[in-house]
């Protein structure tokens, strides 16, 4: 069973930075996509950024230019560098990994890490 463990969340003032990490229990080469989602209190979970095995990335419009997703395959870890944080970035951030096996897609989620941005 794949395990994803997020870390790096915390409390930061507006304008500050945080770097989230997502450590996978197996090689990140095995996943065709890894992503960060977030869920604010009372809102639906939303995609923040994703990165494909080939390295291409996508970002939500609200974070483009401020957040950067990257992966270190040697460490089986995906990162989310968050700069110029805003109070509206406050949420629980989740890591997701996606793989295909025998024609079926399997999604794996981490337990989440809280990010709180104070104004």
Secondary structure, DSSP 8 states (H G I E B T S, - for coil): ---EEEE--EEEETT--EEEEEEESS-GGG-SEEEEEEE-TTS--EEEEEEETTS-EEE-TTTTTTEEEEEETTTTEEEEEE-S--GGG-EEEEEEEEEEETTEEEEEE---EEEEEE-
